[in-house]
């Protein structure tokens, strides 16, 4: 999809030649002396239309209006949620008519968040996955023009950043949507190497022998039951000075999760192809960074493998040694994400990071706690937690902080190793985070449990691309802080 930004008054929009003109009407709408204003004023007066979010009125071949089709769309107060609700009501008609090009006209210039909400919601609603279809499938909407009364340099920057964010979100969706036989660990490695075509990005992909030399016994134990070889992917974005400490993103890359010997139930197991949603989000963020080019340094670590139940698979009760030297009793092989992440967290120490954030579809317990609205967020420092919370609010990619009290570690005690990989059912998302916390003591650390937010089930089954928006906002806020700080 191509995006364009224009400065266009409502009067000028009346003369714009386009197939579909969508005029956004908020509670603050004030009519001018132009054909579009006249038309909508009559409709409001006749109570055939209101600015309530999702309200629509269509007009065809209207006098004085060059566009053949005009849609007036209510967006209430113009909040991100109002805009999303409005566009959700509009998108089915766009799909039904197979609209290829449209112009979104805002009657006020708004701000960066308004631009982001409009474009991200439109892109999300019209996204189509087609990689493994027998016939070519693509979205019908190809061209989107956003028209504002005036365009400042700040709004131009916000527009470009939003477009880059959409590219990253859609890359994350693509890889999380792919079936496991089209998204193996080796294929993820090649996808990461493709990102390194950007001058600011480098990539290294480690195989089983390299990982064995590093002593990643916990990671290797998960992969040992699969015919697909593991991959440990290291991405580096160098936008700042070489002496600037990087932020490290660690993405869980279980390309398919059967549960291993602790086999999952058959219903909905197909959805376990998205268990690499954390890895997909890291790929998406790096794609966006390559376009925005902020002056920061970022490292992406992706431990990627399958969790399969063959004769070589790790067994409940086995004890493995992690890269940190800590031993782990594997009580449940379906708690495998934390086993690959813990070695990646130890590996992250070598970068002397300013912060490490891991992203994982980790626990069903987090889905029960927060549903599909907010990702679970854990952090060792209040400032890091606040910045992530704010980034989620700014991106409309929400998270919620959960506790890391030491008392939760009691459930992870083992008679046969330093730590067990699971506790009881109670507080499952928290005990999983406490397990990871043991391996993240040497830097500020946060954990995002995206099990409920990275994927939608049911008729709308598919990846959401979250939390690319949250992570990107967090990283760009770091770039902004670095710019403002004295040397």
Phi, psi and omega in degrees: 000134178260143181238145179219144178244131180227149169269119187207122175283167178295325178295318179291325178297329178299332183262000183286129179270109179206158181293314184227125178245122180248118183254120181274125182243115178259176178298337184268009183300133175235124184290143175254200181254053183227162183301322179294317178297319180297317182294314183287328178297319178296319181293320179293317180297323180278001180062028174269354181204149173218169180277006179303137184302127179096347176292136182226148174218126181251145178223144181236139175046049182282141180302134178082358181244122186285326180296137181289330181229129178238133175237121173268129185234122178283137178229023176048240182278353179079021175287163178306320180290322177299316181295317180297317179297318179297312182290328176298326177287329184280322191302320178304322179288327176294318180293318182297323181272358181052047179300129182260331180216142178211160174238121176269119182250119175260134182278354170221153186292333178064217184212185183299321182292325178294316178300314181298313182299317181298307187287318181294318180295319179294316180295319181296317183289335182257001180298140178226130174267132181217008189302320185253018174281150181289331178244150181303130179232130178210160178295144179285328182285117185249330187228126177235123175250127176258119182250124178240153179303325177210153182234113177268171177298323180295319179290325177297318178296317179298321179297311181296320179296318180296318178298318177296322178297317179299319178300319179292318179299318183288330173293319177297318177299315182305311185284326178287333179280335184296138173301157186299331179281354174248009179211056179286167176306320179296321179293323175298321178299319179292324177296320178293319178296327178295328178292334182287002173293337174290137184299331184274353185245136172237158184216139173230132179243116181263141179258188184304318181294320179296317181293323177297319178298328179284346179081029182276065184295329180290312177301313182297328182296325180290321185281344192291344178269003184248146175284341178279124180291144179291161173222138172244112189259130179239111177254142177227126172252120183248094178248340180257189178292153181298335181276351180285128178294137181274161164267134182253128175253129180243117183249125177296126185238051174281102187287339164203139184236103174277346189097348182072214179299326174279066193299137177288158171296152183295318182303129177067011177296335178304331181289350180288001170294338181271011180288001173253027178300326177294317177297318180299322180292326177294316176301317180298317179299317181294325176298316178294318180300323181296338180265324182280323178059053177289158182270066178220168175245133182224137174244136175244128179242126181231103170279118187237130176193173172260157174245099188238157185253056179267188185294342179263357186296150175297147186246151172303131183100344177295148176244128180237160180250124182281170178300331180285348184097345178288140178266148186230127172271121182269097180279332181220118182286350177276357172260058189270335183301317180294334180287329177273328181290325186297322178289325177294324178294323176292318178300327182297339182300329185294343181270357183046058190286155173284333175194152175235131179235120174259148185231123188208139167281080197265312189223140170295335180298326179289327176297317179297320184288315190239354180065213184257008185273310184237141171283148175282135182232131177236142180209147181273346180229139182298321182295318178297317179298317180297317181294321178292319178298316180293320179298319178296320177296316182294327182270355189055039180231077200285150173223170181216131184283134176243161189282161176231035182303139181300333182299335179291341180289342181302326183290345185260010180291144181229145175278349190235359180205177179294329183202149172268155183274352174219156169252208176279187180290327184296129177061037187301323179292326182284317179294328175296317178295322179295325174301310180296325182302328179300335185255009185228046186269348190258015179196162172298133188224144173223151180232128177249115176267109187252022183302327182267346188247345184277351188213145172246136178261191177071210183297331181267023187309127179160168182284150180261342185081002177280148005254050179303315181299314179301310183297319181294318178298320178298313182295320180291330175293327176294321178295320179294318179296319180296324180293323183278338184287143176292151180288000000 
